[in-house]
């Protein structure tokens, strides 16, 4: 019975994912149409799909008065992973193009008064002042011009500031030394699988991050997919510090 109730609760999300990302000339409109039916259950379902976020946040160094920007931060769920350390954050800005998701972030600000929900493009938005931490949590693969998002993230960081990224990926055909190597099937299956929902896996993402920032922490692993126990999707977790 409990299993059936869970499936019923997940049905709006599963239906939206089966339909796929709507085609629109406007990225914000596509995101709103795709995520609006999912927004109420988004956090609960994605806890089982978007792995590594809590572990990433736990490794982010914080000090009193920190300014954190969550680019493509959606519902603002990541602030909760800071736990008691969230009290050290003076300003937490969630920047996203999807208004239905930002509405949930705005509700979350009732418990986190330092949280600001900002409707803007992650490749162009600029904070008023340089920041201490930028988070890109399963958002790079949703941003068509992900290189511009990385450049923008680095431009807003203070010297010594931290860029923290976690996302799905497939390894390059010839990965960097010490990095994971994926099979031919993995490198073709997952990009095709995710593209239906507007998620773009690009094997150049992780090498680009490693080339732009000294790597403080890098983890590459795989995790289960809800309702598909035989499949394990690859993801990486990266923390780099701006010189």
N, C-alpha and C positions, 0 to 999 in steps of 0.2 A: 504493500500500500504506500509506504514511504517513497519507494522507487517510482511509483506511478505519479505521485504528487510532484516529485522533482522533475519528471519529464513534462508534466503539464506546465510547471513554472518556466521551464526552459523553452517551451514551444514557440513563443514569439521570436526568440533569438534564433532558434534552429530554422524557423521559416524564413526569416530575413537572410540568414546565411545561405540557405538553399537558393533563394531568389537571386542573391548576389548584389554587388554594388550597383545602384542605378546609374545609367549613363546620362551624364549632364555636362554641358559646357562649363558649368560653374561647380568647382570642387566643393564649396560650402553647401550648395543645394544637394549634391549627391550624398554628402556625409549626413546631412540633416534627415534626408529621406530614409537612408539606410539605418541610422542609429535611433531615430525617434521611437520606433516600436520596441527597441531593445533597452532603452535607457533605464527603465525602472529595475530591470534585472541584470543590467550590464555588469556591475561589480561582482555580484554573486557568481555568475557564470564564468567570468574571466578569471576568477581566482583559480579555476581548474584548467585554464588554458594559457594564461600569460604568466609563466613561471619565472622565478628569479628576481622579481621586483623587490620583495621584502629583503632578500639577502643583499641586493645591490644597495638599497637605502641604508642598511645597517653599516655598510662599509664607508659611507660618505662622511668625511670629517666635518664637524660643525663646531662653531664657537658662538658665544652670545652675540646676538644682534645680526645673525647671518641673513643674507638676502638670497633667496632661492627662486629660480625660474624653472617651471615645469613646462617645456615646449611640447605641444600636442598632448597636454596633461588630462584632457577629457573631464572626468568626474572629480578630479582632485584626490582620488583614492590614495595616491602615493604619500601624501602628508601624514596619513595615519600610520604608515610603516615607520616613521621616525619615533613613534611612541612618546616617551617622556621627553626625548630630545627636541620635539617640536616646539617646546617652550623656549628654546634657544633661537628660534627663527623669528626675526622681526617682520619680515615680509616674504610671503610665498605667493608668487604670481603664476596662475594656471592660464596658459595661452593656448587657445584652440579655435579652429574654424567651425566646429560643430556646436550649434547653439543648444540642441537638446541635451548634450553631454554637459555643457557649461551650466545649465540650469541645475543639474545635480551638484556640481561644484559649488554653486552659490548657496545651495541648501547646506552643504558641508561646512561652509564658512560660519554657520551658526555655532559650531563647536570649535572652530579655528578662526578667530577674528583676524588673524594676520593673512588669511587667504583672500586673494583677489582673483575673480574670474574675468578673463579678458578675451573678447571675441576678436581674433586677429590671425594673420598668416604667420606661421612660425618661421618662415624664410625672410620676413621683412620687419616684423615688430621689434622695437627697441625699448629697453627699459630706460627710465629717467637717469639711472646711474649704473655703473658697472656692478656686477653681481659676484657672489662668492661661489655659487653652485648652479649649474644648468643640468637638468635631467631630461633625457629623451628616452621615455619608457614605452616601447612598442609603438613608437610614433614615426621613426625614420622610414619604416617600410610603408607607412601610409602617406608620406609626403612625396609627391611626384619629383620634385627637385630636391632630393635629400642632401645633395652636396651643398646647396645654398643654405639649408637648415643648419648643417654642421658649421659652415663659415659664419653664419649669423650667431650661432651659439658661442663660438670662440671669440667673436668680436665683442660680446657683452660681458665676458669673464674678466675679472681682475687678474693681474699677474699672480700666479699661484692659485688661481681659482680652479675648481674641479668640474670636469665634464663627466657625467655618469650616464651610460647608455646600456639598455638591455633590449634585445629584439630577436625575432626569428631571423634565420640566415641560412645560406648554403655557402660552403667554403669555395674559394676560387679553385680552378682546376689545378693550379700550381700555388698552393698556399704559402704564406710566409713561413720561414723556419720556426719550428716549435709550435705551429698552429695545426689544428685538426685537418684531416683530409677526408672528404666525403666521396662516396661511391658515385659512379655515373648516374645511377638511378636516383639517388638522393638529390643530386644537383639538378635534375630535371623534374622530378615528381613534385617537390614542395613549391617551387615557383609557379608551376601550373595549377596546383591545388589552391594556393592562396590568391592568385590573381583574380579568381571569380569574385572575391569579396574586396577587391581593391587594395590588397596587400601585395607590395612589390618586393620580392626578395632579390637583391642584387649582390652578387658575390664580391663586388668591389667595396662594399660598405666597410667591413671590418679592416681590410688593408688600408683604406683611406684614413680611418681613425688612428690606426697605429702609426701611419706616416706623419700625421699632423701633431700628435701629442705623445710625449713620453708616457708609456704605459705604466700605471701604478698597479693595476690589477686586471687580469683577463681570465675569464672562465668560458670554456666552450663545452656544452653538454647537450643532452636530449631529455625530453619530458613527454609524458603521455598526453593524448588528445581525448577530450570528453567524448564518450560513447564509441570511441574507436580504440579499444585497449591494446590492439596489436601494433598500432602506429606510435612512433615516437618522433617528435618534431625537434630539429636542432635549433638551439638558441645560444646566444653569447651574452656575456656581461662584461662591460668594459668601464674602467675608471682611469681617466688621464688627468694630469695636472698641467695647466698652462704655464709655460716658462715665465 
